[in-house]
Amino acid sequence: MPTYEGIDELSWEFARSLFTVFPAWESLARIVKDEKTSKNFVEIDVNQDGTDRVLHLSTADDEITIGFDRWHTHVGPFLGLNTAESVATAMNIVEEFVAEKTVVKVVHRDGAWVQSSMEYLVASSEPEPHSTTQVFSWRRTHDAVIETS
C-alpha cells in the first residue's frame, strides 16, 4: 500500500473516494513522480478478469484520467469543476462502468481506429456504417463485435 504523502488535493480526494468504494484496488495504487514538474500523482491499473484490458486511472497533470482499451476521458478543474465535483464526476464514470450501466465502444474501419466512446446501455448509438465495432463491458456481459456493411 503506497504512502500518500506529497500528493495534491485532487489526487488525495480521488484516491480516498475510489478506495472507499473499491477497497481491493488500493493494493494496485502507486505514487508516481512527474519528471517535469516533480509533483506526485496516483495511478491505478485494474486488470479486467479474463482479458488483457486494463481500467487505467490517473491523477497526472492536475486532472483525473479514466481509460479502458482505446477509450479515455479527462475530468478536472480545467472543466471549471472544483475538486469535489471533479472527484464525484470521475467516480460516477467509474462506478457506472463497473456496474455495467455503460459500455466502451471502439470502432475500426479497414483495420484502422476510427473512434472510441463510452455509452449508456439504455441510450446506445447505432453502429458506424462500413465498420467493426467492439463493445466492452466490465464484467464482459455485453461484450460483442458488430460488423456493418
NORRA-V98716 format. One record per residue. N is the residue number from 1. RES is the residue in one letter. SS is DSSP state (H for helix, E for strand, L for the rest). BURIAL is b if it has 24 or more other C-alpha atoms within 12 Angstrom, else e. Layout:
N|RES|SS|BURIAL ; N|RES|SS|BURIAL
This chain:
1|M|L|e ; 2|P|L|e ; 3|T|L|e ; 4|Y|L|b ; 5|E|L|e ; 6|G|L|e ; 7|I|E|b ; 8|D|L|b ; 9|E|H|b ; 10|L|H|b ; 11|S|H|b ; 12|W|H|b ; 13|E|H|b ; 14|F|H|b ; 15|A|H|b ; 16|R|H|b ; 17|S|H|b ; 18|L|H|b ; 19|F|H|e ; 20|T|H|e ; 21|V|H|e ; 22|F|L|e ; 23|P|H|e ; 24|A|H|e ; 25|W|H|b ; 26|E|H|b ; 27|S|H|e ; 28|L|H|b ; 29|A|E|b ; 30|R|E|b ; 31|I|E|b ; 32|V|E|b ; 33|K|E|e ; 34|D|L|e ; 35|E|L|e ; 36|K|L|e ; 37|T|L|e ; 38|S|L|e ; 39|K|L|e ; 40|N|E|b ; 41|F|E|b ; 42|V|E|b ; 43|E|E|b ; 44|I|E|b ; 45|D|E|b ; 46|V|E|b ; 47|N|E|e ; 48|Q|L|e ; 49|D|L|e ; 50|G|L|e ; 51|T|L|e ; 52|D|L|e ; 53|R|L|e ; 54|V|E|b ; 55|L|E|b ; 56|H|E|b ; 57|L|E|b ; 58|S|E|b ; 59|T|L|b ; 60|A|H|b ; 61|D|H|b ; 62|D|H|b ; 63|E|E|b ; 64|I|E|b ; 65|T|E|b ; 66|I|E|b ; 67|G|E|b ; 68|F|E|b ; 69|D|L|b ; 70|R|L|b ; 71|W|E|b ; 72|H|E|b ; 73|T|E|b ; 74|H|E|b ; 75|V|E|b ; 76|G|E|b ; 77|P|H|e ; 78|F|H|e ; 79|L|H|e ; 80|G|L|e ; 81|L|L|e ; 82|N|L|e ; 83|T|H|b ; 84|A|H|e ; 85|E|H|e ; 86|S|H|b ; 87|V|H|b ; 88|A|H|b ; 89|T|H|b ; 90|A|H|b ; 91|M|H|b ; 92|N|H|e ; 93|I|H|b ; 94|V|H|b ; 95|E|H|b ; 96|E|H|e ; 97|F|H|b ; 98|V|H|b ; 99|A|L|e ; 100|E|L|b ; 101|K|L|b ; 102|T|E|b ; 103|V|E|b ; 104|V|E|b ; 105|K|E|b ; 106|V|E|b ; 107|V|E|b ; 108|H|E|b ; 109|R|E|e ; 110|D|L|e ; 111|G|L|e ; 112|A|E|e ; 113|W|E|e ; 114|V|E|e ; 115|Q|E|e ; 116|S|E|b ; 117|S|E|b ; 118|M|E|b ; 119|E|E|b ; 120|Y|E|e ; 121|L|H|e ; 122|V|H|e ; 123|A|H|e ; 124|S|L|e ; 125|S|L|e ; 126|E|L|e ; 127|P|L|b ; 128|E|L|e ; 129|P|L|e ; 130|H|L|e ; 131|S|L|b ; 132|T|E|b ; 133|T|E|b ; 134|Q|E|b ; 135|V|E|b ; 136|F|E|b ; 137|S|L|b ; 138|W|L|b ; 139|R|L|e ; 140|R|L|e ; 141|T|L|e ; 142|H|L|e ; 143|D|L|e ; 144|A|E|e ; 145|V|E|e ; 146|I|E|e ; 147|E|E|e ; 148|T|L|e ; 149|S|L|e
